[in-house]
Amino acid sequence: YKPRIVFRDVARSTDSRTVITSLVQPECFLTDKAPYLLWPRGDERDQAYLLGILSSIPLDWYARRLVETNVAFYVLNALPVPRPGRENRLRQRVTDLSGRLAAINDRYADWADEVGVEHGPLDEEEKQDMIYELDAVVAHLYGLSREQLEVIFETFHDGWDYEERLNTVLDYYA
């Protein structure tokens, strides 16, 4: 009866993204191709943090090394997730960014209140900037250097036009 993190289990390393995840609205039925995470402990801020990590390019790059056709729970559970303390400012920023990006309308109002973010639509430019900043903050949480982040973007997907996104991510990274 609450919002939950869902991921698409059909994925290939050649898709534009491998780990495709989102926060689904409360009381939403899902098929077996959209498994979701149970939340036995933690709170909405923890959910927002994990959602941000799962939605990032650094995590997705790693997932591409493991996934051939399916993101099963045993694959998802094997993905490395940084675990800084709740007081860590980078963790807090991931939580705020992903919480705001996920709370797209009034159906997420209660969840957004628990996370401590506003809800409602974002204009496209603001949304993209938040996504790029999220990638940069997550890169810091993984302890990636600027050069490693460049390699991730250069090797992420054959033929993708990454230059503008990489430059903006690197600006936030700095």
C-alpha positions as a printed Julia matrix, in Angstrom:
174×3 Matrix{Float64}:
  0.0     0.0     0.0
  3.05    2.27   -0.07
  5.44    3.41   -2.8
  8.16    0.84   -3.47
 11.29    0.42   -5.53
 10.7    -1.7    -8.6
 13.15   -2.82  -11.27
 12.79   -4.3   -14.71
 14.16   -7.83  -14.77
 14.48   -8.06  -18.55
 17.63   -6.21  -19.51
 20.7    -6.54  -21.65
 24.09   -4.94  -21.38
 23.51   -3.54  -24.87
 20.37   -1.62  -23.85
 20.64    2.11  -23.17
 20.38    1.19  -19.45
 20.76   -2.15  -17.71
 19.32   -1.48  -14.27
 16.0     0.19  -14.96
 14.42    1.14  -11.66
 11.81    3.52  -10.33
  9.57    4.26   -7.41
  6.04    3.05   -8.15
  2.96    4.69   -6.74
  1.05    3.14   -3.83
 -1.49    0.42   -4.55
 -0.01   -0.4    -7.97
 -0.2    -3.95   -9.32
  2.96   -5.3   -10.93
  3.74   -8.29  -13.11
  6.5   -10.8   -12.51
  8.73   -8.83  -14.92
  8.72   -5.92  -12.47
  9.95   -7.32   -9.17
 10.08   -4.96   -6.22
 12.07   -4.65   -3.04
 10.56   -5.49    0.32
 11.51   -3.05    3.05
 11.68   -4.85    6.44
 13.7    -2.08    8.09
 14.81    1.43    7.31
 12.65    4.28    6.16
 11.75    6.37    3.13
 15.07    8.25    3.24
 16.86    4.89    2.99
 14.63    3.98    0.04
 15.41    7.26   -1.7
 19.14    6.71   -1.15
 19.07    3.19   -2.62
 16.91    4.37   -5.52
 19.5     7.05   -6.3
 22.37    4.55   -6.29
 20.45    2.08   -8.47
 19.57    4.87  -10.92
 23.15    6.06  -11.4
 25.49    5.53  -14.33
 28.34    4.28  -12.07
 26.19    1.42  -10.72
 24.76    0.7   -14.16
 28.26    0.49  -15.65
 29.13   -2.17  -13.08
 25.88   -4.05  -13.73
 26.73   -4.25  -17.43
 29.67   -6.46  -16.51
 27.33   -9.02  -14.91
 24.07   -8.89  -16.88
 23.47  -10.69  -20.13
 19.66  -10.91  -20.38
 18.18  -10.64  -16.92
 18.48   -8.62  -13.7
 17.54  -11.29  -11.2
 17.6   -10.78   -7.44
 20.91  -12.66   -7.17
 22.42  -10.13   -9.62
 20.83   -7.13   -7.9
 22.03   -8.36   -4.5
 25.6    -8.67   -5.83
 25.8    -5.04   -6.97
 28.03   -2.94   -4.71
 26.16   -0.22   -2.86
 28.18    2.35   -0.88
 27.05    2.41    2.76
 28.05    5.7     4.34
 26.41    6.75    7.6
 23.15    8.66    7.49
 24.99   11.83    8.51
 27.26   11.69    5.46
 26.57   14.76    3.31
 27.01   12.84    0.03
 24.46   10.25    1.15
 22.11   13.06    2.13
 22.52   14.69   -1.27
 21.78   11.41   -3.11
 18.69   11.01   -0.91
 17.49   14.53   -1.65
 18.13   14.34   -5.39
 16.6    10.91   -5.95
 13.72   11.63   -3.6
 12.82   14.76   -5.53
 13.25   13.05   -8.9
 10.97   10.18   -7.82
  8.18   12.27   -6.27
  6.67   13.3    -9.61
  3.09   13.98   -8.53
  0.59   14.05   -5.67
  0.5    10.25   -5.39
  3.96   10.5    -3.83
  3.13   13.38   -1.46
  3.24   11.35    1.76
  6.45    9.59    0.7
  8.05   12.91   -0.29
  7.11   14.4     3.09
  8.86   11.48    4.83
 11.96   11.97    2.67
 11.86   15.72    3.23
 11.53   16.8    -0.39
  8.94   18.57   -2.5
  6.75   16.63   -4.91
  5.35   17.45   -8.33
  6.61   17.77  -11.87
 10.04   19.18  -12.68
 10.89   21.09  -15.84
 13.12   19.07  -18.15
 16.28   21.15  -17.68
 16.06   21.02  -13.88
 15.39   17.28  -14.02
 18.43   16.63  -16.24
 20.68   18.74  -14.02
 19.57   16.73  -10.99
 20.28   13.45  -12.81
 23.77   14.64  -13.77
 24.5    15.81  -10.23
 23.29   12.44   -8.92
 25.83   10.64  -11.14
 28.6    12.9    -9.83
 27.69   12.46   -6.16
 27.4     8.68   -6.55
 30.83    8.64   -8.23
 32.25   10.3    -5.11
 30.52    7.73   -2.89
 32.21    4.95   -4.88
 35.53    6.74   -4.47
 36.0     7.14   -8.22
 38.61    9.52   -9.57
 37.84   11.95  -12.37
 39.74    9.69  -14.78
 37.77    6.62  -13.7
 34.51    8.5   -14.18
 35.61    9.44  -17.7
 36.35    5.77  -18.47
 32.9     4.78  -17.22
 31.24    7.21  -19.63
 33.56    6.36  -22.53
 32.93    2.62  -22.17
 29.32    2.67  -20.97
 27.51    2.1   -24.26
 28.83    1.76  -27.81
 27.8     4.7   -29.94
 26.1     6.8   -27.28
 26.62   10.54  -27.37
 27.96   11.08  -23.86
 30.14   14.19  -24.2
 27.62   16.78  -22.96
 26.44   14.59  -20.11
 30.0    13.71  -19.08
 31.05   17.37  -19.09
 28.12   18.37  -16.9
 28.68   15.4   -14.54
 32.36   16.38  -14.27
 31.38   19.96  -13.43
 29.25   18.66  -10.55
 32.0    16.2    -9.62
 34.47   19.08   -9.21
